[in-house]
Amino acid sequence: MQGGDFMSSGDVCDYCQFSYSVLNRLQTQGVLTPVRVLPASKKRFFLRSDVEAYMNNLRQGK
């Protein structure tokens, strides 16, 4: 896993400027889906491109 291609849930929240509860809701709704979840810690990783596309859509009002 390369650091530049993936973002942890904390990184996503920092980048998007929202809380973990918002990220959890977006995940439940299928808007942002982690590409990897570590079994022991349940730490989630998201594709940077998915997060950036989500934010671009928000900015454009889509």
C-alpha positions as CSV (number, residue, x, y, z in Angstrom):
1,M,0.0,0.0,0.0
2,Q,1.6,3.3,-1.0
3,G,0.9,6.2,1.2
4,G,0.1,8.6,-1.6
5,D,-2.7,6.4,-3.0
6,F,-4.6,5.7,0.2
7,M,-5.9,7.8,3.0
8,S,-6.8,6.6,6.5
9,S,-10.2,7.6,8.0
10,G,-8.4,10.3,10.0
11,D,-6.8,11.7,6.8
12,V,-10.1,11.7,5.1
13,C,-11.8,13.6,7.9
14,D,-8.9,16.1,8.0
15,Y,-8.9,16.6,4.2
16,C,-12.7,16.9,4.0
17,Q,-13.0,18.8,7.3
18,F,-15.7,16.7,8.7
19,S,-16.1,14.4,11.7
20,Y,-15.8,10.6,11.9
21,S,-19.6,10.4,12.3
22,V,-20.0,12.0,8.9
23,L,-17.5,9.6,7.4
24,N,-19.3,6.7,9.0
25,R,-22.6,7.9,7.6
26,L,-21.1,8.3,4.1
27,Q,-19.7,4.8,4.3
28,T,-23.1,3.4,5.4
29,Q,-24.7,5.2,2.5
30,G,-22.1,3.8,0.1
31,V,-20.8,7.2,-0.9
32,L,-17.3,6.6,0.3
33,T,-16.2,3.0,0.7
34,P,-12.9,1.8,2.2
35,V,-10.7,-0.3,-0.1
36,R,-9.0,-1.9,2.8
37,V,-9.9,-2.6,6.5
38,L,-7.2,-3.9,8.8
39,P,-8.6,-7.0,10.6
40,A,-7.1,-6.4,14.0
41,S,-7.5,-2.7,14.4
42,K,-10.5,-2.1,12.0
43,K,-8.5,0.8,10.6
44,R,-10.0,1.9,7.3
45,F,-8.2,3.1,4.1
46,F,-9.8,4.9,1.3
47,L,-8.6,5.6,-2.2
48,R,-7.3,9.2,-2.4
49,S,-8.9,9.5,-5.9
50,D,-12.4,8.5,-4.5
51,V,-12.1,11.1,-1.7
52,E,-11.0,13.8,-4.1
53,A,-13.8,13.0,-6.6
54,Y,-16.3,13.2,-3.7
55,M,-15.0,16.6,-2.7
56,N,-15.0,17.9,-6.3
57,N,-18.6,16.8,-6.7
58,L,-19.6,18.6,-3.5
59,R,-17.8,21.8,-4.7
60,Q,-19.7,21.6,-8.1
61,G,-23.0,21.0,-6.4
62,K,-23.5,17.4,-7.8
